Amino acid sequence: MAALGYDRVTAVSAVITCLSNVGPCLGSIIGPAGNFSTIENPELYLLSLMMLLGRLEVLTVLVILTPIFCKH
């Protein structure tokens, strides 16, 4: 998110919010009074991936992607 042009507070809090599936985040754009509607599509895809990883647990996704798991 920071590489896509958002300030550090907004970028970090947006990713943490999506990974942990909690409510509002910090920052000027998507803070407590804002929402994610102002975010562009590439950033929304990244945040959607973070939400998916947060729901499935990161370790489970890493196990599914290992070659040994896929052979069986």
C-alpha positions as CSV (number, residue, x, y, z in Angstrom):
1,M,0.0,0.0,0.0
2,A,2.8,2.4,0.8
3,A,4.4,1.5,-2.6
4,L,1.2,2.4,-4.3
5,G,1.3,6.0,-2.9
6,Y,-0.5,5.9,0.4
7,D,1.0,7.5,3.6
8,R,2.6,5.1,6.0
9,V,-0.1,5.2,8.7
10,T,-2.9,4.6,6.2
11,A,-1.0,1.8,4.4
12,V,0.0,-0.1,7.6
13,S,-3.4,0.2,9.3
14,A,-5.3,-0.8,6.2
15,V,-3.3,-4.0,5.8
16,I,-3.6,-4.8,9.5
17,T,-7.3,-4.1,9.5
18,C,-7.8,-6.4,6.5
19,L,-5.6,-9.2,7.9
20,S,-7.3,-9.2,11.3
21,N,-10.8,-8.5,9.9
22,V,-11.6,-5.7,12.3
23,G,-13.4,-2.4,11.9
24,P,-12.0,1.0,11.0
25,C,-8.3,1.8,10.5
26,L,-6.2,4.9,11.0
27,G,-5.2,7.6,8.5
28,S,-6.8,10.4,6.6
29,I,-8.3,8.4,3.8
30,I,-9.8,5.4,5.4
31,G,-9.9,6.5,9.0
32,P,-12.8,6.2,11.5
33,A,-14.8,8.7,9.5
34,G,-13.9,7.3,6.1
35,N,-14.3,4.1,4.2
36,F,-12.7,2.0,1.6
37,S,-14.7,3.4,-1.3
38,T,-12.0,5.9,-2.3
39,I,-9.4,3.1,-2.8
40,E,-8.5,2.3,-6.4
41,N,-8.9,-1.3,-7.9
42,P,-5.2,-2.5,-7.5
43,E,-5.2,-1.6,-3.9
44,L,-8.6,-3.2,-3.4
45,Y,-7.3,-6.5,-4.8
46,L,-4.4,-6.3,-2.5
47,L,-6.6,-5.7,0.5
48,S,-9.0,-8.4,-0.6
49,L,-6.1,-10.9,-0.7
50,M,-5.2,-9.7,2.8
51,M,-8.7,-10.3,4.0
52,L,-8.7,-13.8,2.5
53,L,-5.3,-14.6,4.2
54,G,-6.7,-13.3,7.4
55,R,-9.8,-15.5,7.3
56,L,-8.0,-18.6,6.2
57,E,-5.0,-18.0,8.5
58,V,-1.7,-17.4,6.9
59,L,-0.1,-20.7,7.9
60,T,-3.0,-22.7,6.3
61,V,-2.5,-20.9,3.0
62,L,1.2,-21.5,3.1
63,V,0.7,-25.2,3.7
64,I,-1.8,-25.5,0.8
65,L,0.8,-23.8,-1.5
66,T,3.6,-26.2,-0.6
67,P,4.5,-28.8,-3.3
68,I,4.4,-31.7,-0.8
69,F,0.7,-30.9,0.0
70,C,-0.2,-30.7,-3.7
71,K,1.3,-34.2,-4.5
72,H,-1.2,-36.1,-2.4
